[in-house]
Amino acid sequence: MVHYCLPLNKPVLVFFPPQHDKMLRTGRLSESLVVQVKVTQNLDSVFTVNDAVAYVHAQQDITVAIERLLMAHIISPLPARVELQGNGYSLHGERKQWDYGKTLKLSWGGQPVRSFEDKWLFVFAVD
């Protein structure tokens, strides 16, 4: 169960602890990773109170979906653009190289955390 939710219009860092699952055929998850994510409102239209309420209502589902997408991308790179359809909303995601992440020196429990090479921006739109 998710114990946090991704806020709207604020970049956040999502941490992934090392995964020791022999089913995963990649070494990318043998170390702690961090990915930058930002969910923004749709700037092509007026963002209403109803849109904000729709985001809050779907915020936990959005967080879980984005976490799963990030994990999938870490395991095997996804296309540069993705679209997720929810109940009454959509998320349009785009990944970009995360140059700033290369400058971060982070640790988790004394162990280094590697910044993932990509960051993700998602645009939330009410259908």
TORFIDREN-20795 format. One record per residue: x, y, z of N, C-alpha, C in turn; residue number from 1; residue in three letters. Coordinates in pm, 1 decimal, padded with zeros to 6 digits. Atoms other than C-alpha are relative to their C-alpha. Layout:
[[X, Y, Z], [X, Y, Z], [X, Y, Z], NUM, 'ALA'];
...
***
This chain:
[[00083.8, -00118.6, 00000.0], [00000.0, 00000.0, 00000.0], [00088.3, 00124.9, 00000.0], 1, 'MET'];
[[-00074.1, -00125.3, 00010.0], [00123.0, 00347.6, -00084.5], [-00021.9, 00081.9, 00127.1], 2, 'VAL'];
[[00009.6, -00080.2, -00121.7], [00200.5, 00562.3, 00218.8], [00024.7, 00147.6, -00027.7], 3, 'HIS'];
[[-00016.0, -00138.9, 00040.6], [00241.8, 00885.3, 00026.1], [-00071.9, 00016.4, -00133.0], 4, 'TYR'];
[[00059.5, -00027.2, 00130.3], [00091.1, 01051.3, -00279.1], [00082.6, 00106.6, -00069.4], 5, 'CYS'];
[[-00072.7, -00099.7, 00077.9], [00255.8, 01247.4, -00556.9], [-00081.3, 00129.1, -00004.2], 6, 'LEU'];
[[00071.9, -00127.3, 00004.1], [00164.1, 01615.4, -00527.9], [-00010.8, 00050.9, -00143.0], 7, 'PRO'];
[[00016.9, -00062.8, 00130.5], [00052.1, 01825.5, -00820.7], [00091.4, 00122.2, -00008.1], 8, 'LEU'];
[[-00083.9, -00116.4, 00032.3], [00297.1, 02078.0, -00972.0], [00125.0, 00014.8, 00086.7], 9, 'ASN'];
[[-00123.4, -00004.5, -00078.7], [00593.0, 01987.3, -00748.8], [00087.1, -00118.8, -00038.7], 10, 'LYS'];
[[-00087.9, 00113.9, 00027.0], [00893.6, 01778.5, -00848.4], [00031.9, -00074.1, 00130.1], 11, 'PRO'];
[[-00033.0, 00082.2, -00115.3], [00961.9, 01490.5, -00610.7], [00101.3, -00106.4, -00041.4], 12, 'VAL'];
[[-00091.8, 00110.5, 00022.3], [01224.9, 01222.1, -00575.3], [-00065.7, -00127.2, 00051.0], 13, 'LEU'];
[[00056.0, 00129.2, -00037.4], [01099.2, 00864.3, -00571.4], [00116.5, -00097.4, 00013.6], 14, 'VAL'];
[[-00109.0, 00091.4, -00029.2], [01337.9, 00618.1, -00409.1], [-00044.3, -00144.4, -00015.1], 15, 'PHE'];
[[00022.7, 00142.9, 00012.9], [01360.1, 00249.3, -00492.7], [00113.6, -00073.2, 00070.5], 16, 'PHE'];
[[-00105.6, 00076.8, -00066.8], [01548.2, 00022.6, -00250.8], [00048.2, -00111.6, -00092.3], 17, 'PRO'];
[[-00047.9, 00110.7, 00083.7], [01758.9, -00259.6, -00394.6], [-00100.1, -00114.5, -00000.4], 18, 'PRO'];
[[00090.0, 00114.5, 00015.6], [01554.9, -00550.1, -00524.9], [00086.5, -00123.0, -00025.3], 19, 'GLN'];
[[-00080.2, 00121.1, 00013.9], [01698.9, -00897.8, -00488.4], [-00087.1, -00114.4, -00050.0], 20, 'HIS'];
[[00089.7, 00098.4, 00058.0], [01453.2, -01087.6, -00703.9], [00071.3, -00068.6, -00115.8], 21, 'ASP'];
[[-00070.0, 00073.2, 00105.0], [01616.4, -01358.3, -00913.5], [-00079.3, -00005.2, -00129.5], 22, 'LYS'];
[[00082.2, -00001.0, 00120.7], [01325.4, -01329.7, -01157.0], [00032.9, 00119.2, -00088.4], 23, 'MET'];
[[-00035.0, -00118.2, 00077.0], [01449.5, -00988.0, -01262.2], [00133.1, -00024.6, -00069.0], 24, 'LEU'];
[[-00120.1, 00030.0, 00076.7], [01707.3, -01020.4, -01534.5], [00084.1, 00124.4, -00026.3], 25, 'ARG'];
[[-00079.5, -00120.8, 00017.0], [01876.0, -00688.0, -01482.3], [00073.2, 00029.4, 00129.3], 26, 'THR'];
[[-00075.5, -00041.9, -00116.6], [02143.0, -00562.7, -01247.6], [-00037.0, 00139.3, 00045.0], 27, 'GLY'];
[[00035.0, -00138.2, -00030.8], [01979.3, -00220.6, -01243.0], [-00069.4, 00014.0, 00134.0], 28, 'ARG'];
[[00073.0, -00007.7, -00126.6], [01780.8, -00306.1, -00931.7], [00079.1, -00055.9, 00117.2], 29, 'LEU'];
[[-00080.8, 00053.4, -00108.7], [02068.6, -00444.6, -00725.5], [00051.8, 00111.6, 00089.5], 30, 'SER'];
[[-00041.0, -00115.4, -00080.2], [02136.1, -00093.6, -00593.0], [-00119.5, 00092.1, 00020.3], 31, 'GLU'];
[[00106.7, -00098.3, -00022.6], [01919.5, 00184.0, -00449.8], [00003.1, 00103.5, -00111.2], 32, 'SER'];
[[00012.3, -00098.3, 00108.0], [01791.4, 00422.5, -00715.0], [-00095.8, 00109.7, 00041.1], 33, 'LEU'];
[[00093.3, -00110.4, -00018.4], [01618.2, 00759.2, -00716.8], [-00035.7, 00054.4, -00138.1], 34, 'VAL'];
[[00050.9, -00054.6, 00126.0], [01405.0, 00903.3, -00997.3], [-00077.5, 00127.2, 00031.6], 35, 'VAL'];
[[00080.2, -00121.5, -00016.8], [01267.9, 01256.5, -01028.8], [-00128.5, -00013.6, -00079.8], 36, 'GLN'];
[[00132.1, 00005.2, 00062.6], [00895.3, 01277.1, -01107.5], [-00072.0, 00130.9, 00028.9], 37, 'VAL'];
[[00085.8, -00116.0, -00021.2], [00663.0, 01571.5, -01156.2], [-00131.5, -00024.3, -00072.4], 38, 'LYS'];
[[00133.0, 00006.0, 00059.8], [00288.5, 01562.9, -01217.4], [-00050.9, 00143.2, -00004.2], 39, 'VAL'];
[[00047.0, -00137.4, 00014.8], [00153.6, 01890.0, -01355.4], [-00142.8, 00001.5, -00052.5], 40, 'THR'];
[[00132.8, -00018.8, 00057.3], [-00184.2, 02023.0, -01448.4], [00014.2, 00023.7, -00149.3], 41, 'GLN'];
[[00003.2, -00023.3, 00143.4], [-00281.8, 02052.0, -01812.2], [00000.9, 00151.5, -00024.6], 42, 'ASN'];
[[-00013.8, -00144.3, 00022.6], [-00159.2, 02398.0, -01912.7], [-00071.0, 00048.0, -00126.0], 43, 'LEU'];
[[00071.2, -00037.6, 00122.5], [-00354.6, 02389.8, -02240.1], [-00144.7, 00038.8, 00026.0], 44, 'ASP'];
[[00137.2, -00035.8, -00033.2], [-00682.4, 02448.2, -02057.6], [-00003.3, 00060.2, 00140.3], 45, 'SER'];
[[00017.9, -00058.7, -00132.7], [-00813.6, 02631.4, -01753.2], [-00015.0, -00113.4, 00100.9], 46, 'VAL'];
[[00005.3, 00101.6, -00105.0], [-00756.9, 02421.7, -01440.6], [-00102.1, 00044.9, 00102.8], 47, 'PHE'];
[[00112.2, -00039.7, -00085.9], [-01078.8, 02431.8, -01239.5], [00008.1, -00068.6, 00136.1], 48, 'THR'];
[[00011.5, 00065.7, -00130.4], [-01169.2, 02340.1, -00884.4], [-00038.9, -00145.8, -00019.2], 49, 'VAL'];
[[00039.8, 00138.5, 00027.9], [-01335.5, 02028.2, -01026.3], [00118.5, -00084.1, -00046.1], 50, 'ASN'];
[[-00121.7, 00070.8, 00042.7], [-01005.1, 01934.1, -01192.6], [00087.4, -00033.1, 00120.7], 51, 'ASP'];
[[-00079.4, 00021.8, -00121.4], [-00824.4, 01975.1, -00860.2], [-00061.3, -00110.7, 00086.0], 52, 'ALA'];
[[00068.8, 00104.1, -00076.6], [-01085.9, 01761.1, -00685.1], [00020.8, -00135.4, -00067.4], 53, 'VAL'];
[[-00021.9, 00125.4, 00073.5], [-01050.2, 01495.7, -00956.7], [00141.4, -00052.4, 00025.4], 54, 'ALA'];
[[-00137.3, 00043.1, -00026.8], [-00673.3, 01490.1, -00899.6], [00011.5, -00058.5, 00140.7], 55, 'TYR'];
[[-00008.1, 00047.7, -00138.6], [-00706.2, 01454.9, -00523.2], [-00070.2, -00135.5, 00013.1], 56, 'VAL'];
[[00075.5, 00125.5, -00006.3], [-00965.1, 01180.2, -00569.9], [00081.5, -00115.9, -00059.7], 57, 'HIS'];
[[-00075.3, 00104.5, 00070.0], [-00732.4, 00986.3, -00804.6], [00146.6, -00005.3, 00041.8], 58, 'ALA'];
[[-00141.4, -00017.9, -00033.1], [-00402.7, 01083.1, -00637.7], [00069.5, -00130.2, 00041.3], 59, 'GLN'];
[[-00063.2, 00124.7, -00041.9], [-00333.0, 00746.8, -00473.5], [00014.3, -00096.2, -00118.0], 60, 'GLN'];
[[-00008.3, 00086.7, 00118.0], [-00413.3, 00552.9, -00793.0], [00107.7, 00049.9, -00096.0], 61, 'ASP'];
[[-00101.9, -00058.9, 00087.3], [-00194.4, 00792.7, -00991.6], [00139.0, -00032.2, 00053.4], 62, 'ILE'];
[[-00129.7, 00028.2, -00061.0], [00093.0, 00744.8, -00747.6], [00040.3, -00145.6, -00023.3], 63, 'THR'];
[[-00029.1, 00142.2, 00020.9], [00070.2, 00364.9, -00768.9], [00032.1, -00027.0, -00146.9], 64, 'VAL'];
[[-00023.2, 00022.1, 00143.4], [00048.4, 00371.0, -01150.1], [00136.5, 00053.4, -00041.7], 65, 'ALA'];
[[-00129.9, -00057.9, 00036.8], [00350.1, 00601.1, -01180.6], [00114.2, -00080.3, 00060.7], 66, 'ILE'];
[[-00103.5, 00084.9, -00060.4], [00553.4, 00391.9, -00934.6], [00022.0, -00126.3, -00082.7], 67, 'GLU'];
[[-00012.3, 00122.9, 00080.6], [00481.0, 00080.6, -01140.4], [00063.7, 00029.1, -00135.1], 68, 'ARG'];
[[-00060.3, -00038.2, 00126.8], [00569.0, 00259.9, -01460.7], [00150.3, 00024.7, 00017.4], 69, 'LEU'];
[[-00141.8, -00025.6, -00025.7], [00898.6, 00379.0, -01309.9], [00075.8, -00130.7, 00018.7], 70, 'LEU'];
[[-00065.5, 00129.4, -00021.4], [00983.6, 00027.5, -01194.2], [00016.1, -00074.2, -00132.4], 71, 'MET'];
[[-00008.8, 00064.8, 00131.1], [00905.1, -00109.8, -01540.1], [00108.9, 00064.4, -00084.4], 72, 'ALA'];
[[-00101.8, -00070.0, 00078.9], [01125.0, 00157.6, -01697.7], [00140.5, -00032.1, 00049.7], 73, 'HIS'];
[[-00131.0, 00035.5, -00055.2], [01413.1, 00074.9, -01463.0], [00041.8, -00138.1, -00048.7], 74, 'ILE'];
[[-00029.4, 00137.0, 00042.5], [01388.6, -00292.5, -01558.9], [00027.5, -00006.2, -00150.0], 75, 'ILE'];
[[-00014.3, 00002.4, 00145.5], [01347.4, -00235.4, -01932.2], [-00051.9, 00132.7, -00054.9], 76, 'SER'];
[[00038.8, -00134.5, 00043.3], [01342.9, 00109.9, -02096.3], [-00131.3, 00004.3, -00078.3], 77, 'PRO'];
[[00128.6, -00023.4, 00066.3], [01000.8, 00233.9, -02203.3], [00017.3, 00107.2, -00107.0], 78, 'LEU'];
[[-00005.7, -00109.3, 00097.5], [00923.3, 00467.5, -02494.1], [00011.2, 00134.5, 00071.0], 79, 'PRO'];
[[-00018.4, -00133.9, -00057.5], [00998.3, 00835.7, -02437.3], [-00132.0, 00063.0, 00041.5], 80, 'ALA'];
[[00132.7, -00053.7, -00034.2], [00623.8, 00909.8, -02422.6], [-00095.1, -00115.5, 00027.5], 81, 'ARG'];
[[00099.8, 00101.0, -00035.9], [00349.3, 00710.4, -02253.6], [-00129.5, 00071.4, 00033.7], 82, 'VAL'];
[[00129.4, -00054.1, -00040.9], [-00019.7, 00762.8, -02186.7], [-00068.7, -00101.8, 00088.4], 83, 'GLU'];
[[00074.3, 00083.7, -00093.8], [-00210.8, 00625.1, -01890.9], [-00142.0, 00053.2, 00008.2], 84, 'LEU'];
[[00140.6, -00038.0, -00010.5], [-00590.5, 00627.2, -01883.1], [-00054.4, -00044.4, 00134.3], 85, 'GLN'];
[[00063.9, 00030.7, -00126.9], [-00769.4, 00644.9, -01550.5], [-00149.6, 00018.4, -00012.4], 86, 'GLY'];
[[00144.3, -00017.1, -00003.1], [-01131.7, 00674.4, -01449.0], [-00032.3, 00149.6, -00004.7], 87, 'ASN'];
[[00034.5, -00140.5, 00017.0], [-01220.2, 01017.3, -01590.5], [00118.8, 00093.4, -00016.7], 88, 'GLY'];
[[-00119.2, -00083.8, 00017.9], [-00863.6, 01139.7, -01638.2], [00103.4, -00075.5, -00083.4], 89, 'TYR'];
[[-00112.9, 00061.3, 00069.5], [-00547.6, 01074.9, -01835.7], [00128.7, 00064.2, 00048.2], 90, 'SER'];
[[-00134.8, -00048.2, -00030.1], [-00177.4, 01112.3, -01769.8], [00084.1, -00018.5, -00124.3], 91, 'LEU'];
[[-00089.9, 00005.4, 00114.0], [00057.6, 01195.2, -02053.0], [00140.8, 00016.5, 00054.8], 92, 'HIS'];
[[-00133.3, -00000.9, -00057.9], [00412.4, 01106.0, -01950.2], [00107.2, 00013.6, -00105.4], 93, 'GLY'];
[[-00115.1, -00015.3, 00087.8], [00740.2, 01203.5, -02105.0], [00126.0, -00010.3, 00085.5], 94, 'GLU'];
[[-00126.5, 00011.5, -00071.4], [01086.7, 01101.2, -01995.2], [00106.7, 00081.5, -00071.5], 95, 'ARG'];
[[-00111.2, -00079.9, 00052.3], [01392.1, 01316.5, -02038.1], [00124.3, -00034.1, 00079.3], 96, 'LYS'];
[[-00125.4, 00021.9, -00070.3], [01754.2, 01289.0, -01947.1], [00004.1, 00088.7, 00124.0], 97, 'GLN'];
[[-00003.3, -00072.3, -00126.9], [01808.2, 01394.4, -01584.9], [00143.9, 00037.8, 00033.0], 98, 'TRP'];
[[-00138.2, -00043.3, -00019.0], [02137.1, 01581.6, -01594.5], [00027.6, 00042.0, 00143.9], 99, 'ASP'];
[[-00019.7, -00045.3, -00137.1], [02091.8, 01740.1, -01251.1], [00018.3, -00117.7, 00095.9], 100, 'TYR'];
[[-00010.9, 00117.3, -00086.1], [02052.9, 01396.0, -01096.1], [00142.0, -00052.4, 00010.4], 101, 'GLY'];
[[-00139.4, 00046.2, -00002.1], [02413.8, 01317.1, -01188.1], [00082.6, 00074.0, 00103.7], 102, 'LYS'];
[[-00076.1, -00079.6, -00095.9], [02527.9, 01588.7, -00946.8], [-00037.6, -00032.0, 00144.5], 103, 'THR'];
[[00046.8, 00030.0, -00135.6], [02337.1, 01449.5, -00645.5], [00085.7, -00108.3, 00064.5], 104, 'LEU'];
[[-00069.8, 00099.9, -00080.9], [02519.0, 01257.7, -00373.1], [-00094.9, -00039.4, 00112.9], 105, 'LYS'];
[[00101.5, 00042.6, -00095.3], [02246.1, 01069.0, -00185.7], [00037.1, -00134.5, 00059.3], 106, 'LEU'];
[[-00020.3, 00131.2, -00060.2], [02251.4, 00777.2, 00054.2], [-00127.1, -00040.7, 00074.0], 107, 'SER'];
[[00115.5, 00057.2, -00068.0], [01996.9, 00549.8, 00218.5], [00054.0, -00102.7, 00099.0], 108, 'TRP'];
[[-00053.3, 00089.9, -00101.6], [02095.1, 00387.5, 00546.7], [00149.9, -00019.5, -00012.9], 109, 'GLY'];
[[-00144.6, 00008.3, 00016.0], [02458.9, 00463.8, 00476.6], [00045.3, -00055.6, -00133.6], 110, 'GLY'];
[[-00033.2, 00054.4, 00131.5], [02445.8, 00303.3, 00131.6], [-00026.1, 00105.6, -00107.7], 111, 'GLN'];
[[00021.9, -00100.3, 00105.8], [02484.8, 00518.5, -00181.2], [-00126.2, -00029.3, -00080.4], 112, 'PRO'];
[[00118.1, 00009.0, 00086.1], [02177.1, 00587.0, -00392.0], [00038.4, 00059.8, -00134.4], 113, 'VAL'];
[[-00033.7, -00046.7, 00135.2], [02230.5, 00615.4, -00766.2], [-00119.9, 00071.7, -00060.6], 114, 'ARG'];
[[00105.0, -00072.1, 00072.8], [02030.6, 00874.5, -00957.4], [-00020.2, -00067.2, -00134.2], 115, 'SER'];
[[00029.8, 00060.4, 00129.6], [01854.8, 00719.7, -01253.1], [00025.2, 00102.8, -00109.1], 116, 'PHE'];
[[-00036.8, -00092.9, 00106.9], [01952.0, 00870.5, -01586.2], [-00117.8, 00079.5, -00057.2], 117, 'GLU'];
[[00118.1, -00068.7, 00053.9], [01593.8, 00971.8, -01674.1], [-00086.0, 00058.0, 00112.0], 118, 'ASP'];
[[00104.5, -00053.3, -00086.3], [01333.3, 01190.5, -01507.6], [-00129.5, -00007.3, -00079.0], 119, 'LYS'];
[[00130.3, 00010.7, 00065.2], [00960.8, 01182.1, -01583.4], [-00086.9, 00120.3, 00033.9], 120, 'TRP'];
[[00099.4, -00106.6, -00017.6], [00704.2, 01458.2, -01632.8], [-00132.9, -00055.2, -00049.9], 121, 'LEU'];
[[00133.9, 00045.3, 00035.9], [00335.4, 01367.4, -01634.5], [-00095.7, 00118.4, 00002.5], 122, 'PHE'];
[[00101.7, -00104.9, 00006.9], [00053.8, 01598.6, -01740.7], [-00134.4, -00067.0, 00028.3], 123, 'VAL'];
[[00130.4, 00050.3, -00041.5], [-00278.7, 01533.6, -01566.8], [-00108.7, 00078.4, -00073.2], 124, 'PHE'];
[[00110.1, -00063.6, 00070.7], [-00589.6, 01605.0, -01774.1], [-00129.8, -00073.7, 00033.1], 125, 'ALA'];
[[00131.3, 00059.1, -00024.8], [-00954.6, 01548.6, -01686.2], [-00067.7, -00022.0, -00134.9], 126, 'VAL'];
[[00066.1, 00033.9, 00127.5], [-01146.0, 01374.2, -01965.8], [-00136.7, 00065.5, -00010.4], 127, 'ASP'];
***
